[in-house]
Amino acid sequence: QVQLVESGGGSVQPGGSLRLSCAASGRTFSSYTMAWFRQAPGKEREFVALIPRGGAAPSYAGSVKGRFTISRDNAKNTVYLQMSSLKPEDTAVYYCAAAVGSYSYYYTEYNYNYWGQGTQVTVSS
């Protein structure tokens, strides 16, 4: 069993930055594809970014590409999401997820086996 705990959410003005962290339990973190999803009020949960195991290139949703950066530190069992140039439409609960499958690029939530509890990000002036 893997437990994921997000932190770093909060309120920020448009154009500001935040860094989310997700700490994972267990000794096999480096073997997981890790991802961030988000869910805005009244909307379905959507893919934001993923970072495969083994050093393969990260992948981003078009709406965040160039503004968000996902990274991982396998020694700390932690994945990060650096968010810059934040917009009001980035307001959502952000979830960290882990996939144990053998493929590297999973874009739908159904492929992810473990989820964090979520952290709120609010972008407002």
Buried (B, 14 or more C-beta within 10 A) or exposed (E): EBEBBBBBBEEBEEEEEBBBBBBBEBEEBEEBBBBBBBBBEEEEBBBBBBBBBEEEEBBBBEBBEEBBBBBBEBEEBBBBBBBBEBEEEBBBBBBBBBBBEEEBBBEEBEBBEBBBEBBEBBBEE
